[in-house]
Amino acid sequence: MNNLSDLLTIETNNITPKKGHILISEPFLNDHYFKRSVVLLAEHNDEGSFGIIMNKPVDAGFNEMVKDFPDFNSKMFLGGPVKTDNLFFIHTHGDKVDGSAVIQEGLYWGGDVEQIKEMITLKLIKPNEIRFYVGYSGWASGQLEEELKRNSWVVSKMKSESLLITDPDELWQESLRYLGEKYSLWGRFPSEPAFN
């Protein structure tokens, strides 16, 4: 039987971070933003990395936080600690939104916000096809690699439709299941070990 130390220091699955991959936080990462988070990497290169936390909805609804958009029955999400006064979005309509950047097949970052507003008004885009975020997550050159060496994250892949339709409260555990039995055990660890 593996002890807790073994489970937290197991070798990663040899997937290197790149655009379109996800970062899954280790179970006891004690960080306000990244605790039990799943981060989708929108970019990763020699200059650094940036992405968005996929599973941190905020309490306020979309139109409570964003006043210059048409009515849209959608949650808002915290994308990370950087530029939390800015609005970011990912979506599945890259072929219809000018300026969209591909993250992975079927999933795009940003684009023409006026086209997004029009699509919302015409009901051409649904909440499970777009997510809005305040802030993003960023790493300087080499910083993410150092965090990976400390086993703060595990790199994995997940299909775009799974990222957008999985309940945010279940996404962290669901992501671990993709990695196999050793990692799925992480989901059984209490979020606050001191209170176990």
For each residue, the residues with C-beta under 8 A, 3 or more apart:
1:
2: 6 7 182 185
3: 6 7
4: 7 8 189
5: 8 9
6: 2 3 9 10
7: 2 3 4 10 182 185 186
8: 4 5 26 27 28 151
9: 5 6 151
10: 6 7 182 183
11: 14
12: 15 148 151 154 155
13: 154 155 156 179 180
14: 11
15: 12 21 155 156 157
16: 155
17: 21 23 41 44 49 144 145 148 155
18: 21 41 44
19: 41 42 43 44 103 104
20: 40 41 103 104 105 107 157
21: 15 17 18 41 44 155 156 157
22: 38 39 40 41 54 155 156 157 158 163 175
23: 17 37 38 39 41 51 144 153 154 155
24: 37 38 153 154 155 156 172 175 176 179 183
25: 29 31 34 35 36 37 38 39 152 153 172
26: 8 29 151 152 153 154 186
27: 8 36 186 187 189 191
28: 8 189 193
29: 25 26 34 35 36 37 152
30: 35
31: 25 34 35
32: 35
33: 37 53 56 78 80 81 137
34: 25 29 31 37 39 53 137
35: 25 29 30 31 32 191
36: 25 27 29 55 172 191
37: 23 24 25 29 33 34 53 54 55 56 172
38: 22 23 24 25 53 54 55 158 163 171 172 175
39: 22 23 25 34 51 52 53 54 80 137 153
40: 20 22 51 52 54 90 103 107 163
41: 17 18 19 20 21 22 23 44 49 50 51 103
42: 19 50 51 52 90 101 103 109 136
43: 19 49 50 51
44: 17 18 19 21 41 48 49 144
45: 48 49
46: 141
47: 141
48: 44 45 138 139 140 141 143 144
49: 17 41 43 44 45 138 139 143 144
50: 41 42 43 82 136 137 138 139
51: 23 39 40 41 42 43 80 136 137
52: 39 40 42 77 79 80 88 90 133 136 137
53: 33 34 37 38 39 56 77 78 79 80 133 137
54: 22 37 38 39 40 77 131 163 168 171
55: 36 37 38 168 169 171 172
56: 33 37 53 77 78 79 168
57: 75 76 77 78 168
58: 65 75 76 77 78 134
59:
60: 64 65 76
61: 64 65 73 74 75 76
62: 65 66 69 72 73 74 75 76 132
63: 66 67 69 71 72
64: 60 61 76
65: 58 60 61 62 76 134
66: 62 63 69 76 87 132
67: 63
68:
69: 62 63 66 72 117 120
70: 117 120 121
71: 63 120
72: 62 63 69 120 127
73: 61 62 127
74: 61 62 127 130 131 132
75: 57 58 61 62 127 131 168
76: 57 58 60 61 62 64 65 66 132 133 134
77: 52 53 54 56 57 58 131 132 133 134 168
78: 33 53 56 57 58 84 133 134 135
79: 52 53 56 88 133 134 135 136 137
80: 33 39 51 52 53 84 133 135 136 137 138
81: 33 84 135 137
82: 50 135 136 137 138
83: 86 135 136
84: 78 80 81 134 135
85: 134
86: 83 134 135
87: 66 132 133 134
88: 52 79 109 110 132 133 134 135 136
89: 109 110 116 130 131 132 133
90: 40 42 52 103 107 108 109 130 131 133
91: 94 97 100 107 108 111 116 125 129 130 131
92: 106 107 108 129 130 160 164
93: 96 97 100 108 119 125 129 130
94: 91 97 100 102 107 108 111
95:
96: 93 115 119 124
97: 91 93 94 100 108 111 112 115 116 119
98: 111 112 115
99: 110 111 112
100: 91 93 94 97 108 109 110 111
101: 42 108 109 110 111
102: 94 105 107 108 109
103: 19 20 40 41 42 90 107 108 109 160
104: 19 20 107 160
105: 20 102 160
106: 92 159 160 161
107: 20 40 90 91 92 94 102 103 104 160 163 164
108: 90 91 92 93 94 97 100 101 102 103 111
109: 42 88 89 90 100 101 102 103
110: 88 89 99 100 101
111: 91 94 97 98 99 100 101 108 115 116
112: 97 98 99 115 116
113: 116 117
114: 117 118
115: 96 97 98 111 112 118 119
116: 89 91 97 111 112 113 119 120 125 130
117: 69 70 113 114 120 121
118: 114 115 121 122 124
119: 93 96 97 115 116 122 124 125
120: 69 70 71 72 116 117 123 124 125
121: 70 117 118
122: 118 119
123: 120
124: 96 118 119 120
125: 91 93 116 119 120 129 130
126: 129 130
127: 72 73 74 75 130
128: 164 165
129: 91 92 93 125 126 164
130: 74 89 90 91 92 93 116 125 126 127
131: 54 74 75 77 89 90 91 164
132: 62 66 74 76 77 87 88 89
133: 52 53 76 77 78 79 80 87 88 89 90 136
134: 58 65 76 77 78 79 84 85 86 87 88
135: 78 79 80 81 82 83 84 86 88
136: 42 50 51 52 79 80 82 83 88 133
137: 33 34 39 50 51 52 53 79 80 81 82
138: 48 49 50 80 82
139: 48 49 50 143 144 147
140: 48 143
141: 46 47 48
142: 145 146
143: 48 49 139 140 146 147
144: 17 23 44 48 49 139 147 148 153
145: 17 142 148 149
146: 142 143 149 150
147: 139 143 144 150 152 153
148: 12 17 144 145 151 152 153 155
149: 145 146
150: 146 147
151: 8 9 12 26 148 154
152: 25 26 29 147 148
153: 23 24 25 26 39 144 147 148
154: 12 13 23 24 26 151 179 183
155: 12 13 15 16 17 21 22 23 24 148
156: 13 15 21 22 24 175 178 179
157: 15 20 21 22 178
158: 22 38 162 163 175 178
159: 106 162 163
160: 92 103 104 105 106 107 163 164
161: 106 164 165
162: 158 159 165 166 174
163: 22 38 40 54 107 158 159 160 166 171
164: 92 107 128 129 131 160 161
165: 128 161 162
166: 162 163 170 171 174
167: 170 171
168: 54 55 56 57 75 77 171
169: 55
170: 166 167 173 174
171: 38 54 55 163 166 167 168 174 175
172: 24 25 36 37 38 55 175 176 187
173: 170 176 177 184 187
174: 162 166 170 171 177 178
175: 22 24 38 156 158 171 172 178 179
176: 24 172 173 179 183 184 186 187
177: 173 174 183 184 187
178: 156 157 158 174 175
179: 13 24 154 156 175 176 182 183 184
180: 13 183 184
181: 184 185
182: 2 7 10 179 185
183: 10 24 154 176 177 179 180 186
184: 173 176 177 179 180 181 187
185: 2 7 181 182 188 189
186: 7 26 27 176 183 189
187: 27 172 173 176 177 184
188: 185
189: 4 27 28 185 186 193
190: 193 195 196
191: 27 35 36
192: 195 196
193: 28 189 190 196
194:
195: 190 192
196: 190 192 193
